[in-house]
């Protein structure tokens, strides 16, 4: 069976692939950051997340901070084993990133806001 020359699977440019990773207009991202108290690492994780969201999701994100010192029972719901941990609830699929998010490139790839350089 031959494919017609008007096939829907046309080769895509890197820019077209990158654009597919951009959040859809109006799509709200639901993010949950698990921390343990007001430690420097927890504060850094929140600050880094806020910066990433403002640069890449301005006005289209909600951040819920869960302090496991105050509410340790909440760790089981998202199977949190280390802190700080960021959980992307929406858009699906659920994604988790462990750490203080200081490596912006790694955080963007983990959130699927950007492709890894090995995938390009």
C-alpha positions in Angstrom: 0.0 0.0 0.0 1.4 3.4 -1.0 1.1 6.6 0.9 -0.3 9.5 -1.0 1.9 12.6 -1.3 -0.8 14.5 0.7 -0.2 12.4 3.8 -1.1 14.0 7.1 2.3 12.8 8.6 4.4 15.5 7.0 7.8 16.1 8.4 7.8 18.8 11.1 10.3 21.5 11.8 11.9 21.8 15.2 9.9 24.9 15.8 6.6 23.1 15.1 7.6 20.3 17.5 8.6 22.9 20.2 5.2 24.7 19.6 3.4 21.5 20.4 4.9 21.6 23.9 3.6 25.1 24.6 0.5 25.1 26.9 -2.7 25.6 25.1 -4.2 29.1 25.3 -6.5 29.3 28.4 -5.3 26.0 29.8 -4.8 26.3 33.5 -2.0 24.3 35.1 -2.7 22.9 38.6 0.6 22.5 40.5 1.1 21.1 44.0 4.4 21.7 45.8 5.1 19.4 48.8 7.6 21.0 51.3 8.6 20.4 54.9 8.3 23.6 56.8 10.0 26.9 56.0 13.4 25.5 55.2 15.8 27.3 52.8 15.3 24.4 50.3 11.5 24.7 50.6 11.6 28.4 50.1 14.0 28.1 47.1 11.7 25.5 45.5 8.7 27.8 45.8 10.6 30.9 44.5 12.0 28.9 41.6 8.6 27.5 40.7 7.0 30.9 40.9 9.7 32.3 38.5 9.2 29.4 36.0 5.4 29.9 36.1 5.5 33.6 35.6 7.9 33.2 32.6 6.1 30.3 30.9 2.5 30.2 32.3 1.7 33.8 33.2 -1.8 34.0 34.5 -2.6 30.3 33.7 -1.4 28.4 36.8 -2.5 27.6 40.4 0.1 26.6 43.0 -0.9 24.8 46.1 1.8 24.4 48.7 1.4 21.4 51.1 3.5 21.6 54.2 4.1 18.0 55.3 5.2 19.1 58.8 1.6 20.4 59.4 -0.2 17.7 57.3 2.0 14.6 57.0 -1.0 12.4 56.0 -1.3 14.3 52.7 2.0 12.7 51.4 0.3 9.4 50.8 -2.2 10.8 48.2 0.5 11.7 45.7 3.0 9.0 46.9 5.5 11.6 48.1 8.8 10.0 49.1 11.2 13.0 49.0 10.8 16.8 49.5 10.5 19.2 48.0 8.4 17.5 45.3 6.4 19.3 42.6 3.3 17.5 41.3 1.7 18.6 38.0 -1.9 17.6 38.5 -3.2 19.3 35.3 -2.8 19.1 32.4 -2.6 15.3 32.4 -0.6 13.2 32.6 0.5 13.7 36.2 4.2 14.6 36.4 6.5 14.7 39.5 9.8 16.6 39.9 11.9 16.1 43.0 14.2 18.9 44.1 14.3 22.7 44.5 13.8 23.4 40.8 17.0 25.5 40.6 17.9 23.7 37.3 15.3 25.6 35.2 16.0 23.6 32.0 15.4 20.3 33.9 12.3 21.6 35.5 10.9 22.8 32.1 11.5 19.4 30.6 10.0 17.7 33.7 6.9 19.8 33.4 6.8 19.1 29.6 7.1 22.8 28.9 10.2 22.1 26.8 11.7 19.1 25.1 15.0 17.8 26.3 17.9 18.6 24.1 18.4 14.9 23.5 14.9 14.7 21.9 15.4 17.6 19.5 
